[in-house]
Amino acid sequence: MMAAPAPLSPAAANALSAFLRGVERRALVLAQLQTGDSDVAERAVAVAMRAFTGNASQLQMADWPGHFWGLLCSTPQLLAPSSEGHWPEAVGHLQVLAPAERLALLLRIVAGLDEDAASAVLGVHADAYRQALAGACPVDAHGQPDAAGWRALAEQVQAQVRDLSARHLQQLEQLRETAISGELPQRPAPKPAPVVDTPRRAPARKRAPSAPWRLRTWLLLCLPLLLLAVVLAWWWRSHLPAQPAADGNGLADSGPVQVEPLADESTPATPAPDHNAASDAAMLADPDLAIARNVDLNAWYAAGGPLPVDESQPQPTRPEPAGAALETVDAEN
């Protein structure tokens, strides 16, 4: 059993996740086109990811691409693919190639590696790689390299990389997270054995008690409560303070309040004697009282005051013009 790799630091985990996210699509498509089987390709990519994350921290980041593609191409699924693979009609040219030639071509049009990098990944000399690549190139009817066929094949492959299904993208994400976390993939739990339901005998229903028995039971339960209520009522009434007796009007005796009768004020009081009555009587008996009452008018008249205007005649509503009452010397003449 392979031991799980040591956990990575957050910085290393982020760097590995970013690198794998950048190559995982091309890696899956390369494995699918090399093997012709999606399930086999996924297992090969999972093995390469786990092997890469196990020792990537010991390498320079510039060496990561060559190291990853080398691990993927060295898996048994890609080195010796089964002959039962299936390829779409658009890339049917790959099916007629030998596995070594097909892998050399895919490293070029899928992984995008040049001759030196691809030969290093495969562990062969550059001339050997060029010879394998030349043998994998499409040819026309005259046996010459077909540039249009090469271009069409490369475009179909890039379309597969770009248009991966949602299911494949989800599987790649799970593979990436599993490889970085170091957790071994969990096997699906075995399905539990089906349980055969055996017929069970229904439990016997209890016979409901009769009505008179239920009534006696309720009476026996309520009797102590009734007795307790009677005792509490008697105790409460015996400890209440005595209430004062009420009179004929329904009013209770005031108890400690004292009531005193008030003085009778119905008889009017005797008026106080008037000490100025004598002087007032002498003044009223004086014969010159009428003259004294008009003393202010008489004094004003004696002083030569003007007579008041006679207002008994009607007065003009519009005043005369200011120049109407003026007469000049010329007018008199």
Salt bridges, closest charged atoms under 4 A:
GLU24 OE2 - ARG176 NH1 2.75
GLU42 OE2 - ARG167 NH1 3.93
GLU42 OE2 - HIS168 NE2 3.97
GLU115 OE1 - ARG130 NH1 3.02
ASP127 OD2 - HIS125 ND1 3.70
ASP127 OD1 - ARG130 NH2 2.16
